[in-house]
C-alpha cells in the first residue's frame, strides 16, 4: 500500500466517522427502547370540576381558553416546616391555588388574549407554611396561553412541587461559563473585523460574520441573567438563538470552501448547506433541536469540503476533517448549546488568530519556486510543474490562491497571491488586491463602465482594476 493510498484511506475513514457522528446517536435512539420515565408529580386535567383525568403535562397542549390542572400533595411533618414552592416553566400565564386559597400568580390568566397578561416563562410560587396541612393537600393550577405567536410542541417544561431554591442562583450557575466566554468572543469579533478591514489574511467578511453571529448568540443566551421577560419573548429568544446558529453555520460552511478547488462544486455545497439549514429551522418541533441541527449542518458541510480538499492534497484539510468529527460528536453532549458550542468556536477562532500572527510575519518565497519558464507550484503536500506561459489569471482565496490556466483548468495552490506574483513577475501582473493576470492574455482595458475600470482577457473574462494598481498596469501595457 503506497503512501498516497494510505492517506486516501485515512481521509475516507474520517469522512465515515463524521457521518456516524452526525446520524449514529439519532439512529441508536430510534432503535433503542425508550428509557424509563422518572416519576414526577401526578397531575390531572379537569375540563369541568367533576370531570378530571390523569394527564402527562410534558405533552399537554394548552389549546383550551383556560386549562385547569390538579394534583394532591401529601405533606409529612417535615413539609410543614420546610420552605416549599411550585416551580412553573411554561409558555403560559398561571394562577395557583392551595387547598382552595389563591397563593400566587404569574401574569394574569384570562379566557382570551385581551383579558390575559402574559407571565414569565419560569417562575416560583412560594407555598405559605400555614397553608400546608398534614396529609393530602389539593393543588390547582390554571393556565392560559393566548399570546403564543408560533407553535410550541411542549408548552409545559416543568410543573413540580419541591423545596424552594433561589431561581437566580441556578440560572447564574448554568449560564456563568457562557457569560465569561462572551468576553473572549468579543475579542475574537474585534480581531476578525480588524483583519477584514485591513485586508489581512485570514480576515474576511465571512469570518467577521461568523464571529459576530456567535457573539450575538452568546448575548441572547445569557440575557436570562439580566432580563425578566414574559413567555412570548421567550419564543423571540429561542428564535434568535436558532437563527443566529443558522447564520454561524452558513458562515462556517462558506469558510470551509477554501478547501474546494472547483468553483461549481463550491456553489453546489453552498446550495446543499442552505437547504439543510432550512430543514433544520423548519423541521424539528423542538426549538433547541433547530439550533443544534443548524450547527450540525454547518459542521457536516465543513467535513464535506475538507474531505474534498484532503483528497486533492490541500494543506490543513485533514486537520479540518478531524475537527469536524470532534464537533459533530460533542454536539450530542448534554447542554452542548449552553457551553460546549462556544468553546468549540473559541478554539477555531484561536487557531485562526495563530494563523493571522504567522501570516503577518514576512516570509520569503521558497527557493524551489524559481522564476523560470517552468514553475513549481505548491499543491498541498505535492508540487505541480506549470509553464509560466500557461498562466491566465490568479485569484486570492484567503491565504490560498486559485490559479486558472489558459486551457480553463483550475488549481488551488497553497502559496498566496503575493508569493505567486513574486515567483513569476514576467508572467503575472497584479491588477487588484485579489487578482493577478498574465499580461500576454490581456485583450482590452476598459477605463470606464458601470462597475468601474476592468481588464478583459482573451476569452471574455473580465476582472476589476484596483485603484492602486492602475499605474503599474498602464506602464506594463504601454
HUTASUL-V423455 format. One record per pair of residues at least 24 apart in sequence whose ideal C-beta (glycine too) atoms are under 6 Angstrom apart, sorted by sequence separation. I is the first residue (numbers start at 1). GAP is how many residues later the second one is. D is the distance in Angstrom with one decimal. If there is no record, write none. Layout:
BEGIN
{{I,GAP,D} {I,GAP,D}}
END
This chain:
BEGIN
{{46,24,5.5} {217,24,6.0} {431,24,5.5} {93,25,5.9} {94,25,5.8} {299,25,5.2} {43,26,4.9} {44,26,5.2} {93,26,4.0} {189,26,4.8} {394,26,5.5} {217,27,4.1} {43,28,4.9} {116,28,5.1} {216,28,5.4} {273,28,4.4} {299,28,4.5} {435,28,4.8} {96,29,4.7} {98,29,6.0} {118,29,4.7} {185,29,5.9} {186,29,5.9} {299,29,5.1} {41,30,5.6} {62,30,5.5} {116,30,4.8} {185,30,4.5} {213,31,4.9} {246,31,4.8} {432,32,5.4} {89,33,4.7} {98,33,5.0} {109,33,5.1} {113,33,4.0} {185,33,5.5} {433,33,5.6} {110,34,5.7} {112,34,5.9} {213,34,4.3} {214,34,5.3} {431,34,5.2} {432,34,4.1} {88,35,5.2} {109,35,4.6} {213,35,4.1} {246,35,5.8} {296,35,5.6} {378,35,5.8} {182,36,4.4} {377,36,5.2} {378,36,4.7} {388,36,4.8} {391,36,5.4} {87,37,5.7} {378,37,5.2} {439,37,5.6} {99,38,5.6} {210,38,5.7} {396,38,4.4} {431,38,5.1} {85,39,4.7} {86,39,4.4} {99,39,5.6} {388,39,4.1} {395,39,6.0} {430,39,5.7} {178,40,5.9} {359,40,5.9} {395,40,5.7} {85,41,5.0} {98,41,5.9} {210,41,3.8} {209,42,4.7} {394,42,4.6} {431,42,5.6} {84,43,4.3} {97,43,4.4} {124,43,5.6} {178,43,5.5} {179,43,4.7} {178,44,5.3} {393,44,4.4} {66,45,5.9} {96,45,5.4} {206,45,5.1} {249,45,4.8} {253,45,5.1} {260,45,5.1} {65,46,4.4} {245,46,4.0} {249,46,5.7} {252,46,4.2} {256,46,4.0} {259,46,4.8} {291,46,5.8} {392,46,5.8} {95,47,4.4} {175,47,5.1} {259,47,5.2} {391,47,4.8} {429,47,5.5} {206,48,5.0} {242,48,4.1} {246,48,4.2} {249,48,5.5} {253,48,3.5} {257,48,5.4} {260,48,5.1} {94,49,5.4} {206,49,5.5} {238,49,4.0} {242,49,4.5} {245,49,4.4} {249,49,2.7} {256,49,4.0} {375,49,5.9} {392,49,5.7} {175,50,5.7} {241,50,5.2} {245,50,5.5} {252,50,5.8} {259,50,2.7} {92,51,4.4} {93,51,5.3} {80,52,5.2} {79,53,5.9} {92,53,4.0} {171,53,5.6} {91,54,5.8} {365,54,5.3} {369,54,4.6} {259,55,5.0} {75,57,5.1} {91,57,6.0} {365,57,5.1} {259,58,4.7} {75,59,5.9} {91,61,5.4} {74,62,5.5} {75,62,5.7} {92,63,5.9} {72,64,4.7} {73,64,4.6} {91,64,4.9} {90,65,5.6} {315,65,5.4} {73,66,5.5} {90,66,4.4} {314,66,4.8} {313,67,2.9} {71,68,5.0} {89,68,4.1} {313,68,5.1} {89,69,4.0} {313,69,5.6} {70,70,5.0} {87,71,5.6} {88,71,5.9} {69,72,4.8} {87,73,5.4} {68,74,5.3} {86,75,5.3} {66,76,5.6} {67,76,4.6} {66,78,5.1} {85,79,4.1} {62,81,5.7} {83,81,4.2} {62,83,4.3} {147,85,4.6} {150,85,5.4} {73,88,5.5} {62,93,4.7} {60,96,5.9} {57,99,4.7} {315,99,4.6} {57,102,5.1} {121,110,4.6} {118,112,3.8} {118,113,5.5} {121,113,4.0} {118,114,5.5} {41,119,5.3} {214,131,4.9} {153,132,3.9} {258,139,5.7} {91,140,4.4} {258,140,5.1} {258,142,5.8} {261,149,5.9} {202,150,5.5} {261,151,3.6} {202,153,5.5} {201,158,5.1} {178,160,5.9} {178,161,6.0} {181,161,4.7} {188,161,4.0} {195,161,5.9} {177,162,4.9} {184,162,5.7} {202,196,5.1} {201,197,5.6} {202,197,5.7} {201,198,4.3} {199,234,6.0} {22,274,6.0} {22,278,5.4} {18,285,4.2} {15,292,4.6} {11,299,4.3} {11,300,5.7} {21,304,5.6} {18,306,5.6} {22,306,5.2} {14,307,4.3} {18,307,4.6} {21,307,3.7} {25,307,4.7} {17,308,4.9} {21,308,4.5} {18,310,5.7} {14,311,6.0}}
END
